[in-house]
Amino acid sequence: MRAAAEARVTCIIQSGTDVASSRLAVELAERFPAVWATVGFHPHDAKTVDEAGMAAIEELTHHPRVVGVGEAGLDYYRDHSPRSVQLEVFGRHVDLARAADLPLVVHTREADDHTLALLDEQARGLTVVLHCFSMPDRLSEVVSRGYYVSFAGNVTYKNAEALREAARTVPDELLLVETDAPYLTPVPFRGRPNTPAMVVSTYAALAEVRGVAPEELASLVRTNAVRAFPRLNRPRAANEASGSDKAGRVGIFYGSTSYGTAWAAGLIHQAFGTDVADIRDIKECTAVDLRGYRRLVFGTSTWGVGGLQHDWDGFMQQLDRADLTGVQAAVFALGDQVVWSTTFVDSMGAVYDRLLERGATVVGAWPIEGYAFERSRGVREGHFVGLALDKMNQKPLTEERVRAWVEQLRHEFGP
């Protein structure tokens, strides 16, 4: 854990492969704030599963530090358990994930056809994470289903060209990175047991393949991980009931359809620091989730002729139920100043107005210099009411704008 912290690894998901290792994963998650757990039976151990074992895993899914079910699936390479038993146990994990409202973490090896068929038949509507992705020739199919694709250290291997091509082309919003420790140690550490700290080398290789900075990739993956595993954003159980804990933190609430706003929210989250800020997708939130925060940041994109991102339709009603008196709030919005020059970040103005109506003090005004647009409802008294971002036309400026804005907010929010 010390090496992971020194490598700036801030989130570790430890997977269980049977009842004993699942319980150990939960114990580690209780002990270390950076560790979370998934619980389940690996397909190698499917032959050992009985009703008591499944009941024990089901009980563990209620633990607040458990973020997923698995790793479950099919392994026809080793065939340590009969294939018919693997299929049955895999299906039971799908049912368990659905009952617990948790993502399903899938192990598949030389069983692509059966894995994808079972998921198509039984797991529709579930969040699916393809752990240690190994089917690059089926990438378009898994992407069309919205499955998360997680790459491990083997993407750095010399003979992994097909895997690297998949890593290059997978959509931003579905990309995850992992270790699979102690296996699949990345180059240049190959030959040694893998550890969480070594994931930095995997990030570096993937960043090069995708043509981005490692820091940008890390922010992207962090945002995706929180979306794939919503419990990652929960405070530790001892703090959940205390509004005073939220009072010293920043709550970042965003709505995103085509990932741009989620990406920007992730950059803002990283700039504040995960130790002082929480990030939430508004489609999963109500007015209750705002309670306790004294500093809030809201984000939206702008659609059509100045409209809000669609999840805001319902969340505006939640804002109407919130008393934001004494709360400091800030707004950011994405827009396209070229195609929609007369309605650029209009959505920011709509959120700003509603926050004022609910009693919030809105901070974070941002200069209009450096932009080229005709009109915007997001401009008041010669300034944007919050941070205006244009991922379509000015993406290279985004990270610097975010850093500067967050530094401004730190000053305006005060101690």
C-alpha positions in Angstrom: 0.0 0.0 0.0 2.9 2.3 0.7 4.3 1.7 -2.8 0.9 2.3 -4.3 0.5 5.6 -2.5 4.0 6.7 -3.6 3.0 5.9 -7.2 -0.2 8.1 -6.7 -2.5 5.1 -7.0 -5.6 6.2 -5.1 -8.1 3.5 -5.8 -7.7 -0.3 -5.7 -10.4 -2.8 -6.3 -9.6 -6.2 -4.8 -11.6 -9.0 -6.3 -12.7 -12.1 -4.5 -12.5 -15.6 -6.2 -14.4 -17.6 -3.5 -15.9 -17.0 -0.1 -12.6 -16.8 1.8 -10.9 -14.4 -0.6 -14.1 -12.3 -0.9 -14.2 -11.9 2.8 -10.5 -11.0 2.8 -11.1 -8.4 0.1 -13.8 -6.8 2.3 -11.5 -6.9 5.3 -8.8 -5.1 3.3 -11.4 -2.6 2.1 -12.4 -1.9 5.7 -8.7 -1.4 6.7 -7.4 0.7 3.8 -9.4 3.8 2.5 -8.0 3.3 -1.0 -9.2 -0.3 -1.2 -12.7 -1.5 -2.3 -13.9 -5.1 -3.0 -15.8 -7.2 -5.4 -17.1 -10.6 -4.3 -17.9 -13.8 -6.1 -16.5 -17.1 -7.4 -13.9 -17.3 -10.2 -14.9 -19.9 -12.9 -12.0 -22.0 -11.7 -13.8 -22.4 -8.4 -17.3 -22.9 -9.9 -17.3 -26.6 -9.0 -17.0 -25.7 -5.3 -20.1 -23.5 -5.2 -23.0 -24.6 -3.0 -26.0 -22.8 -1.6 -24.1 -21.8 1.5 -21.4 -20.3 -0.5 -23.7 -18.3 -2.7 -25.6 -17.1 0.4 -22.3 -15.9 1.9 -21.5 -13.9 -1.3 -25.0 -12.5 -1.4 -24.6 -11.3 2.2 -21.3 -9.6 1.4 -22.9 -7.6 -1.5 -24.7 -5.5 1.2 -21.4 -4.3 2.6 -20.8 -0.6 1.7 -17.2 -1.3 0.6 -18.3 -3.9 -1.9 -18.6 -2.3 -5.3 -19.2 -5.2 -7.7 -20.0 -8.9 -8.2 -17.2 -11.0 -9.5 -14.9 -11.8 -11.0 -17.3 -14.3 -12.5 -17.5 -15.9 -15.9 -16.1 -18.7 -18.0 -12.6 -20.0 -18.4 -12.3 -22.7 -21.1 -8.5 -22.4 -21.2 -7.9 -24.2 -17.9 -11.2 -25.9 -17.6 -10.7 -26.4 -13.8 -14.5 -26.7 -13.5 -16.9 -28.5 -15.9 -18.2 -26.0 -18.5 -21.8 -26.7 -17.7 -21.1 -25.9 -14.0 -19.3 -22.7 -15.0 -22.3 -21.6 -17.1 -24.7 -22.2 -14.3 -22.6 -20.4 -11.7 -22.0 -17.5 -14.1 -25.7 -17.1 -14.5 -26.2 -17.1 -10.8 -23.7 -14.3 -10.5 -25.7 -12.3 -13.1 -28.8 -12.8 -10.9 -26.9 -11.7 -7.8 -25.6 -8.6 -9.5 -29.1 -7.6 -10.6 -30.5 -8.2 -7.1 -27.8 -6.2 -5.5 -27.8 -3.4 -8.1 -24.1 -3.8 -8.6 -21.9 -4.1 -11.7 -20.8 -7.5 -12.9 -17.1 -8.0 -13.3 -16.5 -10.7 -15.9 -13.6 -13.1 -16.4 -13.5 -14.8 -19.8 -10.8 -16.8 -21.4 -11.2 -18.8 -24.7 -14.9 -18.7 -24.1 -15.9 -15.5 -26.0 -19.0 -17.0 -27.7 -20.5 -18.5 -24.7 -19.7 -15.5 -22.5 -21.2 -12.9 -24.8 -24.3 -15.1 -25.5 -25.0 -15.5 -21.8 -24.5 -11.8 -21.1 -26.9 -11.0 -24.0 -29.5 -13.4 -22.8 -29.3 -12.8 -19.0 -27.4 -9.6 -18.3 -29.3 -6.9 -20.3 -29.6 -3.7 -18.3 -26.6 -4.6 -16.0 -23.4 -2.7 -15.9 -20.8 -5.1 -17.3 -17.0 -4.8 -16.8 -14.9 -7.0 -19.0 -11.9 -7.6 -16.7 -8.5 -8.1 -18.3 -9.9 -7.6 -21.8 -8.9 -10.4 -24.1 -11.2 -10.3 -27.1 -10.0 -7.5 -29.4 -11.7 -9.1 -32.4 -15.1 -8.6 -30.6 -14.5 -5.0 -29.6 -17.2 -3.5 -31.8 -19.7 -5.9 -30.4 -18.9 -5.2 -26.7 -18.8 -1.5 -27.4 -22.2 -1.6 -29.0 -23.6 -3.2 -25.8 -22.0 -0.5 -23.6 -19.7 -2.9 -21.7 -16.7 -1.4 -19.9 -13.4 -2.6 -21.3 -10.5 -3.0 -18.8 -6.9 -3.4 -20.0 -4.2 -5.0 -17.9 -0.4 -5.1 -18.1 -0.4 -7.5 -21.0 -1.3 -4.6 -23.3 2.4 -3.6 -22.9 3.7 -6.9 -24.3 5.5 -7.0 -27.6 3.1 -9.5 -29.2 0.0 -7.6 -28.1 -0.6 -5.5 -31.2 -4.2 -6.5 -31.5 -4.9 -5.6 -27.9 -3.1 -2.2 -28.3 -5.3 -1.5 -31.3 -8.4 -2.2 -29.3 -7.0 0.0 -26.6 -6.5 2.8 -29.1 -10.0 2.6 -30.5 -12.2 1.9 -27.5 -14.4 4.9 -26.8 -13.3 7.2 -24.0 -16.3 6.5 -21.9 -15.8 2.7 -21.8 -12.1 2.5 -21.0 -10.7 1.2 -17.7 -7.2 0.1 -16.6 -6.2 -2.5 -14.0 -3.3 -4.7 -12.8 -4.7 -8.2 -12.5 -2.0 -8.5 -9.8 -0.1 -10.6 -9.1 -0.4 -11.6 -12.8 0.2 -9.8 -16.1 3.0 -7.6 -14.9 3.6 -4.8 -17.3 6.9 -4.1 -19.1 9.5 -3.2 -17.8 8.7 -5.2 -14.7 7.7 -8.4 -16.5 9.0 -11.5 -14.7 8.2 -10.1 -11.3 4.9 -10.4 -9.4 2.6 -7.6 -10.3 1.6 -4.9 -7.8 -0.8 -2.0 -7.8 2.1 0.5 -8.1 3.1 -1.0 -11.4 -0.1 0.0 -13.1 1.6 3.3 -13.7 3.6 1.6 -16.5 0.3 0.3 -18.0 -1.1 3.8 -17.9 2.0 5.2 -19.7 1.7 2.6 -22.5 -2.0 3.2 -23.0 -1.5 7.0 -22.9 1.1 6.7 -25.7 -1.2 4.4 -27.7 -4.1 6.8 -27.4 -2.0 10.0 -27.9 -2.8 11.6 -24.6 -0.9 12.6 -21.5 -0.9 9.9 -18.7 -2.5 12.5 -16.4 -5.4 13.0 -18.8 -5.9 9.2 -19.1 -5.8 8.8 -15.3 -8.6 11.4 -15.0 -10.6 9.8 -17.7 -10.3 6.3 -16.1 -11.1 7.7 -12.6 -14.4 9.2 -14.0 -15.3 6.0 -15.7 -14.5 3.9 -12.7 -16.9 6.0 -10.5 -19.6 5.6 -13.2 -19.0 1.9 -13.6 -18.8 1.3 -9.8 -21.1 3.9 -8.2 -20.3 2.9 -4.6 -16.7 4.2 -5.1 -18.2 7.6 -4.6 -19.8 6.8 -1.3 -18.1 8.1 1.9 -16.9 5.5 4.3 -19.7 3.9 6.3 -18.7 5.6 9.6 -19.2 9.0 7.9 -22.3 8.4 5.9 -24.8 9.8 8.4 -22.8 12.9 9.3 -23.6 16.1 7.4 -20.6 17.7 9.0 -18.2 15.5 7.0 -19.8 16.9 3.8 -19.5 20.4 5.0 -15.8 20.4 4.6 -15.9 18.8 1.1 -16.8 19.9 -2.4 -19.7 18.1 -4.1 -19.4 18.0 -7.9 -22.7 17.1 -9.6 -22.9 16.7 -13.4 -25.2 15.5 -16.2 -23.6 13.9 -19.2 -24.9 12.2 -22.4 -21.9 11.9 -24.8 -19.3 11.8 -22.1 -17.8 15.4 -22.5 -19.3 16.8 -19.3 -18.3 13.6 -17.3 -14.7 14.1 -18.6 -14.7 17.7 -17.6 -16.1 16.9 -14.2 -13.4 14.3 -13.7 -10.7 16.9 -14.4 -12.3 19.3 -11.9 -12.5 16.4 -9.4 -8.8 15.7 -9.9 -7.9 19.3 -9.6 -9.6 19.7 -6.3 -8.3 16.4 -5.1 -10.2 13.2 -4.4 -9.5 13.7 -0.7 -11.6 16.8 -0.5 -14.2 16.4 -3.3 -16.9 14.0 -4.3 -18.2 13.5 -7.8 -21.7 12.4 -8.7 -23.8 11.8 -11.8 -27.1 13.6 -11.3 -29.1 10.8 -12.9 -28.4 8.9 -9.7 -29.1 11.7 -7.3 -31.9 13.5 -5.5 -32.1 16.6 -3.4 -31.1 14.5 -0.4 -27.6 14.0 -1.9 -27.0 17.7 -1.8 -27.6 18.0 1.9 -24.6 18.8 4.1 -22.5 20.2 1.4 -21.6 23.9 1.8 -19.7 24.1 -1.5 -21.2 22.7 -4.7 -20.1 22.6 -8.3 -22.7 21.8 -11.0 -22.0 20.8 -14.6 -24.0 20.4 -17.8 -23.6 20.4 -21.5 -25.7 22.5 -23.9 -27.9 20.8 -26.4 -29.7 22.1 -29.5 -30.8 25.7 -29.2 -29.4 26.3 -25.8 -31.1 23.4 -24.0 -29.9 21.6 -20.8 -28.6 18.0 -20.9 -31.6 15.8 -20.5 -30.9 14.5 -17.0 -31.2 18.1 -15.8 -35.0 18.0 -16.6 -35.5 15.8 -13.6 -32.7 17.3 -11.5 -34.1 20.8 -11.8 -37.1 19.5 -9.9 -34.7 18.1 -7.2 -33.1 21.5 -6.9 -36.5 23.0 -6.3 -36.7 20.8 -3.2 -33.3 21.9 -1.9 -32.7 24.8 0.4 -29.3 26.2 -0.7 -29.3 29.2 1.7 -25.7 29.6 2.9 -24.3 27.3 0.2 -21.6 28.5 -2.2 -22.1 27.1 -5.7 -20.3 27.2 -9.0 -21.3 26.2 -12.5 -19.5 24.9 -15.5 -20.9 24.0 -18.9 -19.8 22.6 -22.3 -20.9 24.1 -25.6 -19.8 24.5 -29.2 -19.0 28.2 -30.0 -18.7 27.5 -33.7 -21.8 25.6 -34.6 -24.0 27.1 -31.8 -22.5 30.5 -31.7 -25.7 32.3 -30.6 -26.5 29.8 -27.8 -23.0 29.0 -26.5 -23.3 27.5 -23.0 -26.8 28.9 -22.6 -27.4 25.9 -20.3 -25.0 27.5 -17.7 -27.3 30.5 -17.4 -30.3 28.3 -16.7 -28.5 26.5 -13.9 -27.2 29.7 -12.5 -30.6 31.3 -12.3 -32.1 28.2 -10.5 -29.3 28.2 -8.0 -29.9 31.9 -7.2 -33.6 31.1 -6.8 -32.8 28.4 -4.3 -30.7 30.8 -2.2 -27.2 29.8 -3.2 -24.3 32.3 -3.5 -22.8 31.7 -6.9 -19.1 32.1 -7.4 -16.6 31.3 -10.1 -17.4 34.0 -12.8 -15.1 33.5 -15.8 -13.8 35.9 -18.4 -15.2 35.9 -21.9 -11.8 36.6 -23.5 -10.4 33.7 -25.5 -13.8 32.7 -26.9 -15.5 33.5 -30.2 -19.3 33.4 -30.0 -22.1 35.8 -30.7 -24.5 35.5 -27.7 -24.8 33.4 -24.5 -27.3 33.3 -21.7 -24.3 32.2 -19.6 -22.9 35.7 -19.7 -23.9 38.3 -17.2 -22.3 41.7 -16.7 -19.6 40.9 -19.2 -18.5 37.6 -17.7 -19.5 34.0 -17.9 -21.4 33.0 -14.7 -19.1 30.0 -14.5 -16.5 28.0 -16.5 -17.2 27.8 -20.2 -15.6 24.8 -22.0 -15.6 23.9 -25.7 -14.3 20.3 -26.1 -15.1 20.4 -29.8 -13.0 23.4 -30.8 -10.7 24.2 -27.8 -10.0 20.9 -26.1 -6.2 21.7 -25.7 -7.2 24.6 -23.5 -9.5 22.6 -21.2 -7.0 21.3 -18.6 -5.4 24.7 -18.0 -8.8 26.4 -17.8 -9.9 23.8 -15.3 -6.8 24.2 -13.2 -7.1 28.0 -13.1 -10.8 27.9 -12.3 -10.4 25.4 -9.5 -7.7 27.6 -8.0 -10.0 30.5 -8.3 -12.8 28.5 -6.6 -10.4 27.5 -3.7 -9.9 31.2 -3.1 -13.6 32.2 -3.4 -14.8 29.2 -1.4 -12.4 30.1 1.4 -11.2 27.9 4.2 
